[in-house]
Amino acid sequence: MWEKIHDFLKREVLHKTRDIAIDPVGPAIGGTAIGFPFLPVILAVLVTGGLVFAIIMIVKISKKKKQAQTE
Amino acid sequence: MSCFYILFRGVETVYRANEADLATIGIAIMLYNCIAFGLQMVFGSLADKHPKIEKLIGRVGLVFMLIPLAIIWISQTAIASWISLVICALLNAAFHVGGGMDVLKESNGKIAPSGIFVSSGALGVVTGTLYGKSEVGALLPIGVVLTASILLFLTAKTPSKEGTFTSNKPFPSIILTKHGVGIISACLFVAVFIRSYAGIIWPLGFEKIGFLVLLPAVSSCLGKALGGIIADKVGAMETAVASLALSIFLLFLAGDSWIITGISILLFNMAMPITLCGLAAAMPKHLGFAFGLSTFALLLGYMAYTQIAFNEISFINSKYIITILGIVAILLIALSLRSKTNRYVGKNS
């Protein structure tokens, strides 16, 4: 698997085949990089953390809006 | 532009100096994206709560960008690249969310200003990347940031608490469905995620040489700007659904034609300011969070790409994947936004 990811990174970084992205998010160079075993875990924690934060905020905003409407 | 200059200058520096392997470079770019696009949601929420932060955050993000630019200009070492990368990512998050909030607040109920604001990013990415890879110094990005800062302080007024923004009817051309904030936000969030992922795997049937290097960025920029302008004229829902549908149709006609590909990318990006303003309309008292939520969705689209990469999807398959995702995005937008015409039908009946 690492070889596959390494190949992917090599193509992206060295040959820069798709290094100019359509989005402001930018160049899509592999995140699940080799030699960094905890990276997928860190990314999963970041994504989950972000989603939990977003859900909590949306629920709060939703409650506030409903409260304002009933008042 | 400055951020991508720093990012690619740093990448070139550490790679050429053999101070980092490819994995480190991959991590550097992932780190930049996580900070710059993930933190906007947090910064936005803080700005919503604290007016002082809201007033300053955009300006700080712009003016202080001179610091990482100066660092990378003076010292071309791996450590300087890392430090400037983190600082510029933080400042990018601050500038985007601050600028985005100001634009939403002072847009007089129009979607077009937000479209124009977000559209410039695509050109910044391409010019910053090209400039960062070249051998020249940081004079151009420093000059651009300096000019923009001076112009900002000379021309921009401090936005009032509410601006021209009215919480009851923030955007006349955006009519939300009767679903709750949760459902509307979730639908628009997934629509942005889809646009981000599909945008990255978009198949190009031609070689990106010469001016064609700029084509995806120029198309994306024009699409976002035009999306807002047209939505103000004909309605947000109509514009988003029609542009996405037409874009998917053209995707299959494109073949190796760069003109049709450019038009299909342009059309696909027209929904961008609509989804942003849709989120803002759903939570009008939390504009910072709404802006940050859309950039978090963009980040997730990028992360999905790092897991399911373009290389693993064939040219033909990517068309089908984009088609399915595009149809899902159309349905999600239709669940969130109502047609302008429906409103009148409803009134008459």
Interface residues (C-beta under 8 A of the other chain):
Chain A: H6 F8 L9 K10 R11 V13 K16 R18 D19 I20 A21 I22 D23 P24 V25 G26 P27 A28 I29 G30 G31 T32 A33 I34 G35 F36 L39 L43 L46 V47 G50 F53 A54 M57 I58 V59 I61 S62 K64 K65 K66
Chain B: F4 L7 F8 V11 Y15 D21 L22 A23 T24 I25 G26 I27 I29 M30 Y32 N33 C34 F37 G38 M41 V42 S45 V118 G121 A122 G124 V125 V126 T129 L130 K133 G180 V181 G182 S185 A186 F189 S196 G199 I200 W202 K208 V213 P216 A217 S219 S220 I265 N269 M283 K285 H286 F289 L293 F296 L298 L299 L300 G301 Y302 M303 Y305 T306 Q307 A309 F310 N311
